[in-house]
Structures are given as structure tokens and as C-alpha cells.
Amino acid sequence: MITITASILTTTDNRQEVVALCAEHSARSRAERGCISHHIYADCEELSRLFFHEQWHDEAAVSAHFQVPESLKFVQALSALVGMRPVINIHRSEKISPEAL
């Protein structure tokens, strides 16, 4: 499984527009093949920060997601709104059963 985390900073002036854009992107992404989950969260400690948490079945699904034209348009629109590209981290992981703990 691949987990992607990303974060961006908003301002009071653009927050509503940024949240709407991110929510639309997350909903569209959840419909893609190989997407397990895709959500945007508000940081409770730093109110200007929004945090993405995504889970994908495999690297092929992630690669396909990054090639979707709407994903590129989303990053461009988001970067224009907040003045920078999102900080993205990709993590490779495996599930373990509770019995293994």
C-alpha cells in the first residue's frame, strides 16, 4: 500500500476557496481505480494548515493518479491560490494483522 501525505498553508482570504478546491479534488480522486482513501483535514494546532492523507493500492495507482489531467490542473490551481506547491511525502507500507502485535 502507498500512503501519500501533503500539506499546504492557507490565509483567511483564500481558505474557503482552497478548501472547496481540495474537497472537489479529494472526491474525484476517491473515484479513481486503486484509491483506498483520499481526504483533506484541518490542522487543529496550526489553523492555516490543511493536510492531505491518501491511501492507494500500489505504485501503479499512484502513477495513474498523478497523470490524470485534473490532478495536474488541481496542483496548478492550488499552487496559484497559496503561492507554493504542496509539500508531498510518499510512504510505502504494508498492513499487519492485530494478532501480529
Biopython code that builds the backbone (N, CA, C, O; Angstrom):
import numpy as np
from Bio.PDB.StructureBuilder import StructureBuilder

atoms = [
    (1, "MET", "N", (0.844, -1.167, 0.000)),
    (1, "MET", "CA", (0.000, 0.000, 0.000)),
    (1, "MET", "C", (0.896, 1.238, 0.000)),
    (1, "MET", "O", (1.979, 1.239, 0.585)),
    (2, "ILE", "N", (0.427, 2.279, -0.660)),
    (2, "ILE", "CA", (1.134, 3.558, -0.719)),
    (2, "ILE", "C", (0.291, 4.592, 0.025)),
    (2, "ILE", "O", (-0.909, 4.717, -0.218)),
    (3, "THR", "N", (0.924, 5.324, 0.926)),
    (3, "THR", "CA", (0.264, 6.414, 1.629)),
    (3, "THR", "C", (0.946, 7.710, 1.214)),
    (3, "THR", "O", (2.173, 7.818, 1.224)),
    (4, "ILE", "N", (0.139, 8.678, 0.854)),
    (4, "ILE", "CA", (0.651, 9.995, 0.494)),
    (4, "ILE", "C", (0.138, 10.992, 1.519)),
    (4, "ILE", "O", (-1.052, 11.026, 1.832)),
    (5, "THR", "N", (1.055, 11.805, 2.040)),
    (5, "THR", "CA", (0.665, 12.913, 2.897)),
    (5, "THR", "C", (1.143, 14.199, 2.230)),
    (5, "THR", "O", (2.185, 14.231, 1.575)),
    (6, "ALA", "N", (0.375, 15.231, 2.408)),
    (6, "ALA", "CA", (0.754, 16.528, 1.844)),
    (6, "ALA", "C", (0.165, 17.616, 2.716)),
    (6, "ALA", "O", (-0.833, 17.401, 3.405)),
    (7, "SER", "N", (0.785, 18.784, 2.686)),
    (7, "SER", "CA", (0.237, 19.895, 3.440)),
    (7, "SER", "C", (0.426, 21.199, 2.676)),
    (7, "SER", "O", (1.323, 21.342, 1.846)),
    (8, "ILE", "N", (-0.456, 22.142, 2.991)),
    (8, "ILE", "CA", (-0.406, 23.478, 2.407)),
    (8, "ILE", "C", (-0.822, 24.482, 3.472)),
    (8, "ILE", "O", (-1.446, 24.120, 4.469)),
    (9, "LEU", "N", (-0.476, 25.723, 3.259)),
    (9, "LEU", "CA", (-0.887, 26.798, 4.156)),
    (9, "LEU", "C", (-1.872, 27.702, 3.426)),
    (9, "LEU", "O", (-1.681, 28.032, 2.255)),
    (10, "THR", "N", (-2.915, 28.093, 4.124)),
    (10, "THR", "CA", (-3.920, 28.991, 3.565)),
    (10, "THR", "C", (-3.846, 30.326, 4.290)),
    (10, "THR", "O", (-3.070, 30.499, 5.231)),
    (11, "THR", "N", (-4.656, 31.251, 3.840)),
    (11, "THR", "CA", (-4.828, 32.517, 4.542)),
    (11, "THR", "C", (-6.319, 32.685, 4.805)),
    (11, "THR", "O", (-7.135, 31.944, 4.256)),
    (12, "THR", "N", (-6.672, 33.639, 5.626)),
    (12, "THR", "CA", (-8.101, 33.887, 5.858)),
    (12, "THR", "C", (-8.786, 34.344, 4.574)),
    (12, "THR", "O", (-9.985, 34.130, 4.396)),
    (13, "ASP", "N", (-8.030, 34.969, 3.686)),
    (13, "ASP", "CA", (-8.597, 35.457, 2.429)),
    (13, "ASP", "C", (-8.919, 34.339, 1.442)),
    (13, "ASP", "O", (-9.892, 34.439, 0.694)),
    (14, "ASN", "N", (-8.105, 33.265, 1.431)),
    (14, "ASN", "CA", (-8.304, 32.237, 0.411)),
    (14, "ASN", "C", (-8.767, 30.893, 0.968)),
    (14, "ASN", "O", (-8.995, 29.961, 0.198)),
    (15, "ARG", "N", (-8.909, 30.774, 2.275)),
    (15, "ARG", "CA", (-9.185, 29.471, 2.884)),
    (15, "ARG", "C", (-10.433, 28.794, 2.324)),
    (15, "ARG", "O", (-10.391, 27.611, 1.988)),
    (16, "GLN", "N", (-11.533, 29.519, 2.219)),
    (16, "GLN", "CA", (-12.780, 28.922, 1.742)),
    (16, "GLN", "C", (-12.617, 28.383, 0.316)),
    (16, "GLN", "O", (-13.075, 27.283, 0.010)),
    (17, "GLU", "N", (-11.974, 29.148, -0.537)),
    (17, "GLU", "CA", (-11.757, 28.714, -1.919)),
    (17, "GLU", "C", (-10.810, 27.516, -1.977)),
    (17, "GLU", "O", (-11.028, 26.595, -2.764)),
    (18, "VAL", "N", (-9.763, 27.519, -1.151)),
    (18, "VAL", "CA", (-8.808, 26.413, -1.104)),
    (18, "VAL", "C", (-9.494, 25.143, -0.616)),
    (18, "VAL", "O", (-9.313, 24.076, -1.203)),
    (19, "VAL", "N", (-10.280, 25.248, 0.451)),
    (19, "VAL", "CA", (-10.979, 24.073, 0.982)),
    (19, "VAL", "C", (-11.929, 23.498, -0.062)),
    (19, "VAL", "O", (-11.984, 22.280, -0.236)),
    (20, "ALA", "N", (-12.669, 24.339, -0.753)),
    (20, "ALA", "CA", (-13.594, 23.860, -1.791)),
    (20, "ALA", "C", (-12.840, 23.148, -2.912)),
    (20, "ALA", "O", (-13.266, 22.091, -3.377)),
    (21, "LEU", "N", (-11.720, 23.727, -3.344)),
    (21, "LEU", "CA", (-10.913, 23.119, -4.392)),
    (21, "LEU", "C", (-10.380, 21.760, -3.942)),
    (21, "LEU", "O", (-10.422, 20.791, -4.701)),
    (22, "CYS", "N", (-9.876, 21.688, -2.699)),
    (22, "CYS", "CA", (-9.313, 20.449, -2.169)),
    (22, "CYS", "C", (-10.386, 19.375, -1.990)),
    (22, "CYS", "O", (-10.148, 18.204, -2.287)),
    (23, "ALA", "N", (-11.560, 19.767, -1.509)),
    (23, "ALA", "CA", (-12.650, 18.808, -1.313)),
    (23, "ALA", "C", (-13.093, 18.222, -2.653)),
    (23, "ALA", "O", (-13.376, 17.027, -2.747)),
    (24, "GLU", "N", (-13.153, 19.049, -3.676)),
    (24, "GLU", "CA", (-13.513, 18.582, -5.021)),
    (24, "GLU", "C", (-12.465, 17.591, -5.533)),
    (24, "GLU", "O", (-12.810, 16.554, -6.099)),
    (25, "HIS", "N", (-11.197, 17.914, -5.332)),
    (25, "HIS", "CA", (-10.117, 17.031, -5.775)),
    (25, "HIS", "C", (-10.168, 15.694, -5.025)),
    (25, "HIS", "O", (-10.003, 14.636, -5.633)),
    (26, "SER", "N", (-10.393, 15.739, -3.719)),
    (26, "SER", "CA", (-10.452, 14.501, -2.940)),
    (26, "SER", "C", (-11.611, 13.617, -3.397)),
    (26, "SER", "O", (-11.439, 12.409, -3.557)),
    (27, "ALA", "N", (-12.771, 14.197, -3.605)),
    (27, "ALA", "CA", (-13.933, 13.423, -4.053)),
    (27, "ALA", "C", (-13.667, 12.781, -5.412)),
    (27, "ALA", "O", (-13.990, 11.612, -5.623)),
    (28, "ARG", "N", (-13.078, 13.543, -6.332)),
    (28, "ARG", "CA", (-12.769, 12.995, -7.650)),
    (28, "ARG", "C", (-11.745, 11.877, -7.540)),
    (28, "ARG", "O", (-11.872, 10.844, -8.198)),
    (29, "SER", "N", (-10.740, 12.083, -6.715)),
    (29, "SER", "CA", (-9.671, 11.092, -6.552)),
    (29, "SER", "C", (-10.183, 9.793, -5.958)),
    (29, "SER", "O", (-9.718, 8.718, -6.339)),
    (30, "ARG", "N", (-11.140, 9.867, -5.025)),
    (30, "ARG", "CA", (-11.685, 8.646, -4.423)),
    (30, "ARG", "C", (-12.368, 7.755, -5.447)),
    (30, "ARG", "O", (-12.514, 6.554, -5.222)),
    (31, "ALA", "N", (-12.788, 8.327, -6.568)),
    (31, "ALA", "CA", (-13.442, 7.547, -7.616)),
    (31, "ALA", "C", (-12.445, 6.858, -8.547)),
    (31, "ALA", "O", (-12.836, 6.048, -9.387)),
    (32, "GLU", "N", (-11.164, 7.177, -8.400)),
    (32, "GLU", "CA", (-10.150, 6.580, -9.273)),
    (32, "GLU", "C", (-9.854, 5.140, -8.878)),
    (32, "GLU", "O", (-9.921, 4.767, -7.707)),
    (33, "ARG", "N", (-9.529, 4.355, -9.876)),
    (33, "ARG", "CA", (-9.143, 2.969, -9.647)),
    (33, "ARG", "C", (-7.876, 2.928, -8.781)),
    (33, "ARG", "O", (-6.906, 3.637, -9.048)),
    (34, "GLY", "N", (-7.903, 2.103, -7.761)),
    (34, "GLY", "CA", (-6.741, 1.941, -6.898)),
    (34, "GLY", "C", (-6.714, 2.857, -5.699)),
    (34, "GLY", "O", (-5.821, 2.739, -4.860)),
    (35, "CYS", "N", (-7.675, 3.776, -5.591)),
    (35, "CYS", "CA", (-7.720, 4.673, -4.437)),
    (35, "CYS", "C", (-8.454, 3.985, -3.296)),
    (35, "CYS", "O", (-9.597, 3.556, -3.456)),
    (36, "ILE", "N", (-7.802, 3.880, -2.151)),
    (36, "ILE", "CA", (-8.415, 3.317, -0.954)),
    (36, "ILE", "C", (-9.103, 4.430, -0.161)),
    (36, "ILE", "O", (-10.239, 4.274, 0.287)),
    (37, "SER", "N", (-8.406, 5.544, 0.003)),
    (37, "SER", "CA", (-8.990, 6.707, 0.676)),
    (37, "SER", "C", (-8.244, 7.960, 0.234)),
    (37, "SER", "O", (-7.087, 7.900, -0.185)),
    (38, "HIS", "N", (-8.929, 9.093, 0.335)),
    (38, "HIS", "CA", (-8.339, 10.376, -0.069)),
    (38, "HIS", "C", (-9.120, 11.469, 0.651)),
    (38, "HIS", "O", (-10.284, 11.716, 0.336)),
    (39, "HIS", "N", (-8.470, 12.133, 1.632)),
    (39, "HIS", "CA", (-9.175, 13.122, 2.441)),
    (39, "HIS", "C", (-8.284, 14.330, 2.728)),
    (39, "HIS", "O", (-7.056, 14.250, 2.683)),
    (40, "ILE", "N", (-8.938, 15.439, 3.021)),
    (40, "ILE", "CA", (-8.263, 16.664, 3.433)),
    (40, "ILE", "C", (-8.735, 16.994, 4.842)),
    (40, "ILE", "O", (-9.924, 16.903, 5.151)),
    (41, "TYR", "N", (-7.784, 17.379, 5.695)),
    (41, "TYR", "CA", (-8.089, 17.669, 7.094)),
    (41, "TYR", "C", (-7.529, 19.045, 7.472)),
    (41, "TYR", "O", (-6.548, 19.514, 6.895)),
    (42, "ALA", "N", (-8.170, 19.670, 8.443)),
    (42, "ALA", "CA", (-7.666, 20.925, 9.004)),
    (42, "ALA", "C", (-6.769, 20.591, 10.186)),
    (42, "ALA", "O", (-7.093, 19.724, 10.998)),
    (43, "ASP", "N", (-5.652, 21.276, 10.277)),
    (43, "ASP", "CA", (-4.726, 21.111, 11.398)),
    (43, "ASP", "C", (-5.291, 21.875, 12.595)),
    (43, "ASP", "O", (-5.507, 23.084, 12.514)),
    (44, "CYS", "N", (-5.530, 21.178, 13.695)),
    (44, "CYS", "CA", (-6.110, 21.802, 14.892)),
    (44, "CYS", "C", (-5.121, 22.689, 15.623)),
    (44, "CYS", "O", (-5.532, 23.566, 16.383)),
    (45, "GLU", "N", (-3.829, 22.485, 15.416)),
    (45, "GLU", "CA", (-2.818, 23.281, 16.103)),
    (45, "GLU", "C", (-2.357, 24.492, 15.294)),
    (45, "GLU", "O", (-2.026, 25.537, 15.854)),
    (46, "GLU", "N", (-2.341, 24.338, 13.978)),
    (46, "GLU", "CA", (-1.977, 25.447, 13.095)),
    (46, "GLU", "C", (-3.124, 25.638, 12.114)),
    (46, "GLU", "O", (-3.184, 24.967, 11.084)),
    (47, "LEU", "N", (-4.022, 26.542, 12.430)),
    (47, "LEU", "CA", (-5.288, 26.665, 11.710)),
    (47, "LEU", "C", (-5.140, 26.993, 10.231)),
    (47, "LEU", "O", (-6.060, 26.743, 9.453)),
    (48, "SER", "N", (-4.020, 27.540, 9.836)),
    (48, "SER", "CA", (-3.824, 27.874, 8.423)),
    (48, "SER", "C", (-3.379, 26.666, 7.594)),
    (48, "SER", "O", (-3.351, 26.741, 6.365)),
    (49, "ARG", "N", (-3.031, 25.554, 8.252)),
    (49, "ARG", "CA", (-2.519, 24.380, 7.538)),
    (49, "ARG", "C", (-3.651, 23.394, 7.227)),
    (49, "ARG", "O", (-4.488, 23.091, 8.077)),
    (50, "LEU", "N", (-3.649, 22.908, 5.986)),
    (50, "LEU", "CA", (-4.518, 21.808, 5.565)),
    (50, "LEU", "C", (-3.625, 20.615, 5.257)),
    (50, "LEU", "O", (-2.516, 20.767, 4.745)),
    (51, "PHE", "N", (-4.119, 19.443, 5.572)),
    (51, "PHE", "CA", (-3.324, 18.219, 5.478)),
    (51, "PHE", "C", (-4.069, 17.175, 4.657)),
    (51, "PHE", "O", (-5.235, 16.880, 4.923)),
    (52, "PHE", "N", (-3.394, 16.621, 3.665)),
    (52, "PHE", "CA", (-3.955, 15.534, 2.856)),
    (52, "PHE", "C", (-3.477, 14.193, 3.392)),
    (52, "PHE", "O", (-2.324, 14.052, 3.797)),
    (53, "HIS", "N", (-4.361, 13.222, 3.391)),
    (53, "HIS", "CA", (-3.992, 11.841, 3.698)),
    (53, "HIS", "C", (-4.652, 10.964, 2.643)),
    (53, "HIS", "O", (-5.876, 10.924, 2.524)),
    (54, "GLU", "N", (-3.815, 10.260, 1.877)),
    (54, "GLU", "CA", (-4.304, 9.414, 0.788)),
    (54, "GLU", "C", (-3.736, 8.009, 0.952)),
    (54, "GLU", "O", (-2.606, 7.838, 1.409)),
    (55, "GLN", "N", (-4.527, 7.005, 0.577)),
    (55, "GLN", "CA", (-4.040, 5.626, 0.538)),
    (55, "GLN", "C", (-4.380, 5.045, -0.829)),
    (55, "GLN", "O", (-5.495, 5.193, -1.328)),
    (56, "TRP", "N", (-3.393, 4.383, -1.418)),
    (56, "TRP", "CA", (-3.522, 3.796, -2.749)),
    (56, "TRP", "C", (-3.064, 2.339, -2.692)),
    (56, "TRP", "O", (-2.202, 1.974, -1.893)),
    (57, "HIS", "N", (-3.660, 1.516, -3.558)),
    (57, "HIS", "CA", (-3.316, 0.089, -3.559)),
    (57, "HIS", "C", (-1.849, -0.161, -3.891)),
    (57, "HIS", "O", (-1.201, -0.995, -3.259)),
    (58, "ASP", "N", (-1.325, 0.561, -4.885)),
    (58, "ASP", "CA", (0.047, 0.290, -5.323)),
    (58, "ASP", "C", (0.608, 1.483, -6.086)),
    (58, "ASP", "O", (-0.081, 2.479, -6.307)),
    (59, "GLU", "N", (1.866, 1.363, -6.482)),
    (59, "GLU", "CA", (2.536, 2.466, -7.181)),
    (59, "GLU", "C", (1.911, 2.746, -8.543)),
    (59, "GLU", "O", (1.925, 3.887, -9.003)),
    (60, "ALA", "N", (1.366, 1.725, -9.191)),
    (60, "ALA", "CA", (0.711, 1.930, -10.486)),
    (60, "ALA", "C", (-0.492, 2.860, -10.329)),
    (60, "ALA", "O", (-0.732, 3.720, -11.176)),
    (61, "ALA", "N", (-1.246, 2.683, -9.244)),
    (61, "ALA", "CA", (-2.408, 3.544, -8.994)),
    (61, "ALA", "C", (-1.969, 4.982, -8.720)),
    (61, "ALA", "O", (-2.607, 5.928, -9.184)),
    (62, "VAL", "N", (-0.886, 5.144, -7.972)),
    (62, "VAL", "CA", (-0.363, 6.485, -7.694)),
    (62, "VAL", "C", (0.104, 7.146, -8.988)),
    (62, "VAL", "O", (-0.190, 8.315, -9.238)),
    (63, "SER", "N", (0.828, 6.396, -9.799)),
    (63, "SER", "CA", (1.316, 6.928, -11.069)),
    (63, "SER", "C", (0.154, 7.358, -11.959)),
    (63, "SER", "O", (0.193, 8.426, -12.571)),
    (64, "ALA", "N", (-0.876, 6.523, -12.027)),
    (64, "ALA", "CA", (-2.049, 6.866, -12.841)),
    (64, "ALA", "C", (-2.721, 8.129, -12.295)),
    (64, "ALA", "O", (-3.147, 8.990, -13.065)),
    (65, "HIS", "N", (-2.814, 8.236, -10.974)),
    (65, "HIS", "CA", (-3.430, 9.407, -10.338)),
    (65, "HIS", "C", (-2.680, 10.694, -10.714)),
    (65, "HIS", "O", (-3.300, 11.708, -11.033)),
    (66, "PHE", "N", (-1.354, 10.642, -10.673)),
    (66, "PHE", "CA", (-0.564, 11.832, -10.997)),
    (66, "PHE", "C", (-0.640, 12.190, -12.483)),
    (66, "PHE", "O", (-0.309, 13.312, -12.866)),
    (67, "GLN", "N", (-1.071, 11.246, -13.319)),
    (67, "GLN", "CA", (-1.178, 11.507, -14.752)),
    (67, "GLN", "C", (-2.566, 11.974, -15.183)),
    (67, "GLN", "O", (-2.753, 12.387, -16.328)),
    (68, "VAL", "N", (-3.533, 11.910, -14.281)),
    (68, "VAL", "CA", (-4.881, 12.384, -14.605)),
    (68, "VAL", "C", (-4.805, 13.898, -14.837)),
    (68, "VAL", "O", (-4.299, 14.622, -13.980)),
    (69, "PRO", "N", (-5.298, 14.388, -15.981)),
    (69, "PRO", "CA", (-5.208, 15.824, -16.260)),
    (69, "PRO", "C", (-5.787, 16.704, -15.157)),
    (69, "PRO", "O", (-5.259, 17.781, -14.879)),
    (70, "GLU", "N", (-6.872, 16.251, -14.527)),
    (70, "GLU", "CA", (-7.479, 17.039, -13.455)),
    (70, "GLU", "C", (-6.563, 17.152, -12.236)),
    (70, "GLU", "O", (-6.616, 18.148, -11.515)),
    (71, "SER", "N", (-5.726, 16.143, -12.000)),
    (71, "SER", "CA", (-4.779, 16.215, -10.881)),
    (71, "SER", "C", (-3.742, 17.304, -11.130)),
    (71, "SER", "O", (-3.413, 18.066, -10.220)),
    (72, "LEU", "N", (-3.232, 17.383, -12.340)),
    (72, "LEU", "CA", (-2.273, 18.429, -12.688)),
    (72, "LEU", "C", (-2.924, 19.807, -12.589)),
    (72, "LEU", "O", (-2.325, 20.742, -12.058)),
    (73, "LYS", "N", (-4.147, 19.933, -13.098)),
    (73, "LYS", "CA", (-4.860, 21.210, -13.013)),
    (73, "LYS", "C", (-5.102, 21.597, -11.563)),
    (73, "LYS", "O", (-5.015, 22.772, -11.206)),
    (74, "PHE", "N", (-5.406, 20.606, -10.725)),
    (74, "PHE", "CA", (-5.617, 20.873, -9.306)),
    (74, "PHE", "C", (-4.352, 21.446, -8.666)),
    (74, "PHE", "O", (-4.416, 22.460, -7.970)),
    (75, "VAL", "N", (-3.210, 20.808, -8.895)),
    (75, "VAL", "CA", (-1.953, 21.277, -8.303)),
    (75, "VAL", "C", (-1.629, 22.679, -8.797)),
    (75, "VAL", "O", (-1.174, 23.518, -8.020)),
    (76, "GLN", "N", (-1.852, 22.939, -10.062)),
    (76, "GLN", "CA", (-1.590, 24.276, -10.600)),
    (76, "GLN", "C", (-2.506, 25.323, -9.969)),
    (76, "GLN", "O", (-2.050, 26.401, -9.588)),
    (77, "ALA", "N", (-3.796, 25.006, -9.859)),
    (77, "ALA", "CA", (-4.754, 25.956, -9.276)),
    (77, "ALA", "C", (-4.462, 26.171, -7.791)),
    (77, "ALA", "O", (-4.505, 27.302, -7.307)),
    (78, "LEU", "N", (-4.169, 25.098, -7.075)),
    (78, "LEU", "CA", (-3.858, 25.199, -5.653)),
    (78, "LEU", "C", (-2.590, 26.016, -5.431)),
    (78, "LEU", "O", (-2.547, 26.882, -4.557)),
    (79, "SER", "N", (-1.557, 25.738, -6.227)),
    (79, "SER", "CA", (-0.298, 26.474, -6.103)),
    (79, "SER", "C", (-0.495, 27.962, -6.362)),
    (79, "SER", "O", (0.114, 28.798, -5.693)),
    (80, "ALA", "N", (-1.341, 28.294, -7.326)),
    (80, "ALA", "CA", (-1.622, 29.702, -7.619)),
    (80, "ALA", "C", (-2.344, 30.371, -6.449)),
    (80, "ALA", "O", (-2.080, 31.532, -6.139)),
    (81, "LEU", "N", (-3.251, 29.642, -5.800)),
    (81, "LEU", "CA", (-4.002, 30.211, -4.676)),
    (81, "LEU", "C", (-3.139, 30.431, -3.436)),
    (81, "LEU", "O", (-3.275, 31.447, -2.754)),
    (82, "VAL", "N", (-2.254, 29.481, -3.144)),
    (82, "VAL", "CA", (-1.487, 29.561, -1.893)),
    (82, "VAL", "C", (-0.056, 30.056, -2.098)),
    (82, "VAL", "O", (0.654, 30.303, -1.122)),
    (83, "GLY", "N", (0.378, 30.204, -3.350)),
    (83, "GLY", "CA", (1.697, 30.765, -3.627)),
    (83, "GLY", "C", (2.844, 29.773, -3.566)),
    (83, "GLY", "O", (4.009, 30.169, -3.609)),
    (84, "MET", "N", (2.529, 28.491, -3.466)),
    (84, "MET", "CA", (3.585, 27.462, -3.456)),
    (84, "MET", "C", (2.958, 26.102, -3.753)),
    (84, "MET", "O", (1.750, 25.905, -3.618)),
    (85, "ARG", "N", (3.828, 25.165, -4.164)),
    (85, "ARG", "CA", (3.350, 23.800, -4.396)),
    (85, "ARG", "C", (3.189, 23.093, -3.049)),
    (85, "ARG", "O", (3.908, 23.403, -2.100)),
    (86, "PRO", "N", (2.255, 22.148, -2.957)),
    (86, "PRO", "CA", (2.103, 21.398, -1.706)),
    (86, "PRO", "C", (3.385, 20.625, -1.375)),
    (86, "PRO", "O", (4.113, 20.195, -2.270)),
    (87, "VAL", "N", (3.645, 20.457, -0.083)),
    (87, "VAL", "CA", (4.743, 19.607, 0.384)),
    (87, "VAL", "C", (4.188, 18.189, 0.413)),
    (87, "VAL", "O", (3.244, 17.904, 1.151)),
    (88, "ILE", "N", (4.776, 17.289, -0.397)),
    (88, "ILE", "CA", (4.238, 15.932, -0.561)),
    (88, "ILE", "C", (5.259, 14.910, -0.080)),
    (88, "ILE", "O", (6.451, 15.024, -0.363)),
    (89, "ASN", "N", (4.772, 13.904, 0.656)),
    (89, "ASN", "CA", (5.591, 12.766, 1.081)),
    (89, "ASN", "C", (4.890, 11.482, 0.662)),
    (89, "ASN", "O", (3.675, 11.353, 0.810)),
    (90, "ILE", "N", (5.653, 10.541, 0.141)),
    (90, "ILE", "CA", (5.115, 9.245, -0.268)),
    (90, "ILE", "C", (5.729, 8.170, 0.615)),
    (90, "ILE", "O", (6.948, 8.094, 0.772)),
    (91, "HIS", "N", (4.854, 7.333, 1.193)),
    (91, "HIS", "CA", (5.284, 6.282, 2.115)),
    (91, "HIS", "C", (4.819, 4.928, 1.580)),
    (91, "HIS", "O", (3.673, 4.786, 1.155)),
    (92, "ARG", "N", (5.698, 3.950, 1.600)),
    (92, "ARG", "CA", (5.341, 2.594, 1.214)),
    (92, "ARG", "C", (5.170, 1.784, 2.493)),
    (92, "ARG", "O", (6.032, 1.815, 3.372)),
    (93, "SER", "N", (4.062, 1.063, 2.598)),
    (93, "SER", "CA", (3.785, 0.345, 3.840)),
    (93, "SER", "C", (3.062, -0.961, 3.548)),
    (93, "SER", "O", (2.653, -1.242, 2.421)),
    (94, "GLU", "N", (2.924, -1.731, 4.590)),
    (94, "GLU", "CA", (2.152, -2.961, 4.484)),
    (94, "GLU", "C", (1.268, -3.070, 5.715)),
    (94, "GLU", "O", (1.629, -2.613, 6.799)),
    (95, "LYS", "N", (0.115, -3.678, 5.532)),
    (95, "LYS", "CA", (-0.783, -3.889, 6.651)),
    (95, "LYS", "C", (-0.303, -5.085, 7.462)),
    (95, "LYS", "O", (0.248, -6.040, 6.914)),
    (96, "ILE", "N", (-0.517, -5.023, 8.765)),
    (96, "ILE", "CA", (-0.243, -6.174, 9.613)),
    (96, "ILE", "C", (-1.515, -6.520, 10.373)),
    (96, "ILE", "O", (-2.342, -5.651, 10.649)),
    (97, "SER", "N", (-1.659, -7.768, 10.700)),
    (97, "SER", "CA", (-2.854, -8.186, 11.413)),
    (97, "SER", "C", (-2.700, -7.834, 12.894)),
    (97, "SER", "O", (-1.582, -7.778, 13.405)),
    (98, "PRO", "N", (-3.824, -7.596, 13.585)),
    (98, "PRO", "CA", (-3.741, -7.294, 15.025)),
    (98, "PRO", "C", (-3.087, -8.413, 15.823)),
    (98, "PRO", "O", (-2.490, -8.163, 16.871)),
    (99, "GLU", "N", (-3.195, -9.638, 15.338)),
    (99, "GLU", "CA", (-2.585, -10.767, 16.033)),
    (99, "GLU", "C", (-1.071, -10.696, 16.006)),
    (99, "GLU", "O", (-0.410, -11.288, 16.859)),
    (100, "ALA", "N", (-0.511, -9.981, 15.039)),
    (100, "ALA", "CA", (0.948, -9.889, 14.908)),
    (100, "ALA", "C", (1.559, -8.932, 15.934)),
    (100, "ALA", "O", (2.775, -8.915, 16.125)),
    (101, "LEU", "N", (0.731, -8.154, 16.578)),
    (101, "LEU", "CA", (1.233, -7.162, 17.548)),
    (101, "LEU", "C", (1.491, -7.771, 18.900)),
    (101, "LEU", "O", (1.914, -7.072, 19.821)),
]
sb = StructureBuilder()
sb.init_structure("model")
sb.init_model(0)
sb.init_chain("A")
sb.init_seg("    ")
for serial, (resi, resn, name, xyz) in enumerate(atoms, 1):
    if name == "N":
        sb.init_residue(resn, " ", resi, " ")
    sb.init_atom(name, np.array(xyz, "f"), 0.0, 1.0, " ", f" {name:<3s}", serial, name[0])
structure = sb.get_structure()
